[in-house]
C-alpha cells in the first residue's frame, strides 16, 4: 500500500491504543446495563456521551461521521441490543436483570467508539470518511439494519459497509475472513395444526393435532438433508412446540415455531416450499389441517471478495493472522446493508484468550474478555481501511 496509507494505518492503530482504557470502562458500563431490541435508550445515551456530534437514527440508533463531508464513506457497524438471557458469568460488571450482552455487542460498541475517536484525531488525513453506525435491534424483528437501509443511510454515499464480530469457535489472535456467503439467510416459520378435539380414551372420535405436529417436526428435519445439496449450508430448527392443556384431552390445535437457514438463495426457496409441503401433507394424512405462516428474515451474508482480499493483506500489521476458512449457518441482519454497498464482516477469535472460558454465543456464561475490545477495534480499523480501497 502507498506510504501515506501506511502512516495513516499506524496512526489509527496508535490512536486506538490511547482510547482503550476509556473503551474498556465503557464496555463494563454497557455490559452491566443491557437493553432489549428497540429499547436501547440508556445504551444510546452512553455512546452519545463519548461521540459529540452523533445523530440519532432508526429510533435508538446513532450515526457519527468523521472526515470529509463530500466523499463516499466507509460505514462501520456495531449493534446496541442485548438478549433476554439471565447472566451467569459472575463478573463484577455482570447484568443483574433478565437481559444480557451474550453475543459480544457491548465489546463491538466499545471498540467502535475507540476507533471513531481515534479517527477523529486524523480528520482530513483519512483515506475516506468513517461513518460509525450503532444499529439497534440486531437480535429481534423488526430489523434495525433494514430500517437503517430504508431510512437514515438511504441517502448516504457509501464505498463499503464493514463490521467485526467476536466468535468463540475461532482461535484468539486469528480472524475469520472469507469471501462469499459466511452466514446464512434466516426465515421464521409458524406452523399451526388444527384437528378435532376429543377425550384421550377415545382417540378414534377426533383428529390428533399433537400427533400430526410431532410427525411434521420429525419429517422437516429429515427433509432438509433430502432437499438441499449436503455440500451446501442449510439447517432447520424447531425451537418452540405448544399444544394441549391436560394429559387426557386431545386438543383442537397445536403449533410449532421454526427457523430455516440457507447459504444459497435457491436453497432458501426450496426450504420455504418444503416446510409448506411437509406440514400440509403430513397434517392431511392425520385428518388434520396445517397453516404455515412465514416471516422473511435477513438474506445470506455475502462478503465482498475485493474488500476481503484487501483486509487479509492488512492483518499482520495489527498482529493478527487469518483463521482457517470458516463459515456458519448463523445469521445477521448486517446482510441487509449489502443493498447499499459492498460489505464484509470479519470474525474475531476468542478461544484460548487469557481468562476466557469457552461458551457458545448467546450462552448465559459467555463472558468476552476485556482484551477483545482492543482486538475488535483493530479489526474494525483494518476493515475500514480495506473498504476505503
Secondary structure, 3 states (H helix, E strand, C coil): CCHHHHHHHHHHHHHHHHHHHHHHHHHHHHHHCCCCCCCCHHHHHHHHHHCCCCEEECCCEEEEEECCCCCCEEEEEEECCCECCCCCCCCCCCCCCCCECCCCHHHHHHHHHHHHHHHHCCHHHCCCCEEEEEECCCCCCCCHHHHHHHCCCCCCCEEEEEEEEEEEEEECCEEECCCEEEECEEEEEEEEEECECEEHHHHHHCECHHHHHHHHHHHHHHHHHHHCCCCCCEEEEEEEEEECCCCCEECCEEEEEEEEEECCHHHHHHHHHHHHHHHHHHHHHCCCEEEEEEECCCCCEEECHHHHHHHHCCHHHHCCEECCCCCCCCCCHHHHHHHCCCEEEEEEEEECCCCCCCCCCCCCCCCCCCHHHHHHHHHHHHHHHHHHC
